[in-house]
Amino acid sequence: MSLLQLPIPAIFLYSIAAAAVLIYVPFLFVAYGRAQVGFDLSAPRAMFDKLPPYAQRATWAHQNSFEAFIIFSAASLMAYVCGVNTPLAAMAAIAFIPARLLYSIFYIANIPILRSLMFGIGSFSSATLFYLSIMKVSG
């Protein structure tokens, strides 16, 4: 079954689950960087300055993923609860996932212009869900 064949409320819920998983994709690169420099269990945060640049960027991407997830999950849950049932809402929820995956990839690869574009797409997706929810309950 294709993602687009799912009922729109299910798309919101699956998107939230996928976004939660995406938080930890950059952390795989952080873990690899930590293994390269010798992981210190007694002071894991103190070793940040010793990490290779890609692992430092992966740390920032990981942290930003938490921030984006909070907003997106609130927007998706709002759309779910308000009964937003439009193709635009489904596309906004779906678009968030590849945008955030690519955001992390471009951040780690140090491609700022594409990273910023993906950040914008993800933010616009969340804003769209908020807007559609507010319009739905406003009548």
Disulfide bonds with the S-S distance in Angstrom:
none
